[in-house]
Amino acid sequence: MEAKAYAKYVRMSPRKVNLVLGLIRGKDVNYAQAVLKHTPKAACTPVLKVLKSAMANAENNHDMDVSKLYVASANATAGPILKRIRPRAQGRAFRINKRTSHIALVLKEKE
C-alpha cells in the first residue's frame, strides 16, 4: 500500500527542490516534517505542503496508520520553462529561464 501526492508547476528550479528532497528521502514522516520546518531553504515550504497532503491521502483514502509512515520516494522533475528577456548593452537581449518543478512524494507503511 502506498499514498502519493503531487505538486505541479511549482515556480522553483528542480535542482533546488531535489536538494531538500534528499534530506527527507527514506525518513519517517514526523522526522521529515521536523527537518522541513527547521531547514532555511525556500523549497521547504512547497515540499512540506506536499508531505502533509500525502499524509492526509494515506490516512483518509487508504486507511493507513500515520505513525508508521515513511517517505518511500521523493523526486522533482522539470516542468515547463518560462522564457523571459533581459535587455543588455548595444540592443542585445539575454534570455532568463524561469524554471518550474513537478514534485512527487510517495509514502509507505513500515512492516
Secondary structure, DSSP 8 states (H G I E B T S, - for coil): -EEEEEEEEESS-HHHHHHHHHHHTTSBHHHHHHHHHH---TTHHHHHHHHHHHHHHHHHHS---GGGEEEEEEEEEE---EEEEEE-GGG-EEEEEE--EEEEEEEEE--
